[in-house]
Amino acid sequence: SEAKSNKQLLEIMAHVSRPLRTGSTALLLCDIQSRFESVVHGFESLSRCASFLVKSASELDLPIIVTEQYPKAFKETIPAIKKILPEKNTKIFEKTLFSMCTPEVKAHLNELGCTSVILCGLETYVYLSFLNHLFDVIGMFVSYKPVLIY
C-alpha cells in the first residue's frame, strides 16, 4: 500500500544520516553479470563504480556479498569484478528471486551482524527495483541504514 511505502521511505531517510561502521557494514553487489554487459546502457560506468567499491570494501575489511541472477542463463559476475573480489570476505549467492534479499543472503547478513549495507548493482539501475531491494532489506533490520549507489 502507499502508506506502507511512505512509512518505509521515511524509515530509510531517518537512517541515512548515521555514519557507517566497519564492524557492521557489508557491500552488496547485485547481478553485475556478463550477459548484461552488451545490453544495459551505462554498464561500463557501473562496472567502474562497483570495482571502486570492491577495492574500498577490501581495504576496510568489509564483507562483500555478491548475487548472481540465474547464472546458467545470465553468466557469472563479470571478470573485471570477480578477479578483484577478496577470497577472505566474499560470498557469492546464486538466485532466481527478483530481489537479492533471498533467505540465504538474509541469513548471511544476520550471521555477520550487519546493520548497514552499501548496495550497488544492476538492479539499482531501475529505480523501483532498487526501492524493492531496500524495502526487503529494511524489514530485516531495526537499525538498518542503506547507502544508495546508482
C-alpha positions, 0 to 999 in steps of 0.5 A: 500500500502507499502508506506502507511505502511512505512509512518505509521511505521515511524509515530509510531517510531517518537512517541515512544520516548515521555514519557507517561502521566497519564492524557492521557494514557489508557491500552488496553487489547485485547481478553485475553479470556478463550477459548484461554487459552488451545490453544495459546502457551505462554498464561500463560506468557501473562496472567502474563504480562497483570495482571502486567499491570492491577495492574500498570494501577490501581495504576496510575489511568489509564483507562483500556479498555478491548475487548472481541472477540465474547464472546458467542463463545470465553468466557469472559476475563479470571478470573485471569484478570477480578477479578483484573480489577478496577470497577472505570476505566474499560470498557469492549467492546464486538466485532466481528471486527478483530481489537479492534479499533471498533467505540465504543472503538474509541469513548471511547478513544476520550471521555477520551482524550487519546493520548497514549495507552499501548496495550497488548493482544492476538492479539499482539501475531501475529505480523501483527495483532498487526501492524493492531491494531496500524495502526487503532489506529494511524489514530485516533490520531495526537499525538498518541504514542503506547507502544508495549507489546508482 
